[in-house]
Amino acid sequence: VVVAAPPSDRKQCIDRFRDAYESKDVTALTQVWSTLANNSKRLKAITDQFAGVESITLQLLCPSPSVSGDTAHFQCNQTMIYKMKGSSLKPLKNSAELVCKRTASGWLVEDYTVK
């Protein structure tokens, strides 16, 4: 018997990702983004990005995902606001896809792609 996860459980995947990203916590980000630790190039790029900014605000507007088994695909509108020492840069607006996968420890980001 397959029991569908409540939508709020899947949404927690997005919320935990956003919180880790905004806190600029690479360790927390690798805990919620299961494949990041194994992608050294992307991990270095994110680490460098975090080091170069004072703060990050990440807004993700994600309608209900398409779900297949233990995988949820979110198509989101993303706004990223970087604050440098004393000034904010123009908000960057993009489309983003987050793929979340159900694991024994809950829903985790499997992939994050900005389009």
C-alpha positions as CSV (number, residue, x, y, z in Angstrom):
1,V,0.0,0.0,0.0
2,V,1.4,3.4,-1.0
3,V,0.4,6.2,1.2
4,A,0.7,9.7,-0.4
5,A,2.6,12.2,1.7
6,P,0.6,15.2,2.8
7,P,1.4,18.2,0.6
8,S,2.8,20.1,3.7
9,D,5.5,17.3,4.1
10,R,6.7,17.9,0.5
11,K,6.6,21.7,1.0
12,Q,8.9,21.3,4.0
13,C,11.6,20.3,1.5
14,I,11.4,23.7,-0.1
15,D,11.2,25.6,3.2
16,R,14.3,23.8,4.7
17,F,16.2,24.5,1.4
18,R,15.3,28.2,1.5
19,D,16.2,28.5,5.2
20,A,19.6,26.8,4.7
21,Y,20.3,29.0,1.7
22,E,19.3,32.2,3.4
23,S,21.4,31.4,6.5
24,K,24.4,30.8,4.1
25,D,25.0,27.5,6.0
26,V,26.8,25.1,3.6
27,T,26.5,22.2,6.1
28,A,22.8,22.7,6.5
29,L,22.4,23.0,2.8
30,T,24.1,19.7,2.1
31,Q,21.8,18.1,4.7
32,V,18.7,19.2,2.9
33,W,20.1,18.9,-0.7
34,S,21.2,15.2,-0.9
35,T,23.3,15.4,-4.0
36,L,25.2,18.7,-3.3
37,A,28.0,17.2,-1.2
38,N,29.0,14.9,-4.1
39,N,29.1,17.8,-6.6
40,S,32.4,19.6,-5.7
41,K,32.2,22.2,-8.4
42,R,28.7,23.3,-7.5
43,L,29.5,23.1,-3.7
44,K,32.6,25.4,-4.2
45,A,30.5,27.9,-6.3
46,I,27.9,28.1,-3.6
47,T,30.5,28.4,-0.8
48,D,32.2,31.2,-2.8
49,Q,28.8,32.9,-3.3
50,F,28.0,32.8,0.4
51,A,31.4,34.2,1.3
52,G,31.0,37.2,-1.1
53,V,27.7,38.5,0.3
54,E,26.4,39.8,3.6
55,S,23.0,38.3,3.3
56,I,20.7,36.5,0.8
57,T,16.9,36.6,0.6
58,L,15.5,33.7,-1.4
59,Q,11.8,33.9,-2.3
60,L,10.3,30.7,-3.9
61,L,6.7,30.8,-5.1
62,C,6.0,27.2,-5.9
63,P,2.5,25.9,-6.8
64,S,1.6,22.3,-6.1
65,P,4.2,19.9,-7.5
66,S,3.8,17.1,-10.0
67,V,4.3,13.9,-7.9
68,S,5.4,10.5,-9.1
69,G,5.9,8.0,-6.4
70,D,8.6,9.3,-4.0
71,T,9.5,12.3,-6.2
72,A,8.0,15.7,-6.3
73,H,8.8,18.3,-9.1
74,F,8.3,21.9,-8.1
75,Q,8.3,24.6,-10.9
76,C,8.9,27.8,-9.0
77,N,9.2,31.5,-9.5
78,Q,12.3,32.5,-7.7
79,T,13.5,35.9,-6.5
80,M,17.0,36.2,-5.1
81,I,18.2,39.3,-3.4
82,Y,21.8,39.7,-2.5
83,K,23.0,42.3,0.1
84,M,26.6,43.4,-0.2
85,K,28.2,45.5,2.5
86,G,25.6,48.2,3.0
87,S,23.7,47.9,-0.3
88,S,21.3,45.6,-1.9
89,L,21.6,44.5,-5.5
90,K,18.7,44.5,-7.9
91,P,16.5,41.4,-7.3
92,L,17.2,38.5,-9.7
93,K,14.0,36.9,-10.9
94,N,14.2,33.4,-12.5
95,S,12.3,30.2,-12.9
96,A,13.6,27.4,-10.8
97,E,12.9,23.7,-10.6
98,L,13.4,21.8,-7.4
99,V,13.1,18.1,-7.4
100,C,12.4,16.7,-3.9
101,K,12.7,13.0,-3.0
102,R,11.1,11.2,-0.1
103,T,13.7,9.5,2.1
104,A,13.7,7.7,5.4
105,S,14.5,11.1,7.1
106,G,11.9,13.1,5.2
107,W,11.7,15.0,1.9
108,L,15.1,16.2,0.6
109,V,16.1,18.3,-2.4
110,E,17.6,16.0,-5.0
111,D,18.2,18.7,-7.7
112,Y,17.9,22.5,-8.0
113,T,18.0,24.1,-11.4
114,V,17.7,27.8,-12.1
115,K,16.3,28.4,-15.6
